[in-house]
C-alpha cells in the first residue's frame, strides 16, 4: 500500500507538469508504469541493471513501453533516447557517484523537462544510508534552477519515511 502512495505522488507530478515521455531509472518490474495515466503519458522507458526484472516487468496495453538492461553507473544510454521526465524512484542511493549518473542521464532530458527523485529515509538520523540520501539530494539540487516540490511521506503504522523531490534541471548538452 505504501508503495502505491509514493508512486501516486510521482504520477501526480508527471500529470501536473504535463510530461508525456517518462524515463524510469532503476525501474525494477515496472511498478511506476502501472501507476501512470495513459491519457497523459504516451512513452515510457524503464532502465534496470537486472535482466530478470525487466523481463518480468508488467506491461500495459495502453502505454507504449520499452525496457532496457543497463548499469547506469557505468553505461551510457542510447544517444537517441529523449525524455521530458527523468525518474529515480528508490534507486539513487545505490549509486556510488550519483552526481555523475545525474549528469550522464540528464543529457537525455528535454530543456523543459523535470527530474524526480524518491528516497527512503532511515529512522536513525545518523545512519550511513541517510548521509547517502542527503548526498543524492544535494547532487540533484545542484543540477537545477529551483525545486518545484518537496514532499516527506511517512507511514503512521510503520514509521517508514520517504522523501520525494521534483526539480527542473538547468539545460545540459544533449548526447551526441
Secondary structure, DSSP 8 states (H G I E B T S, - for coil): -HHHHHHHHHHHHHHHTT--EEEEET-TTTHHHHHS-TTT--EEEEEES-HHHHHT----TTS-EEEEE--TTT----TT--EEEEEEES-GGG-TTHHHHHHHHHTTEEEEEEEEEEEEE-SSTT-HHHHHHHHHHHHHHHTEEEEEEEEEEE-TTT--EEEEEEEEE-------
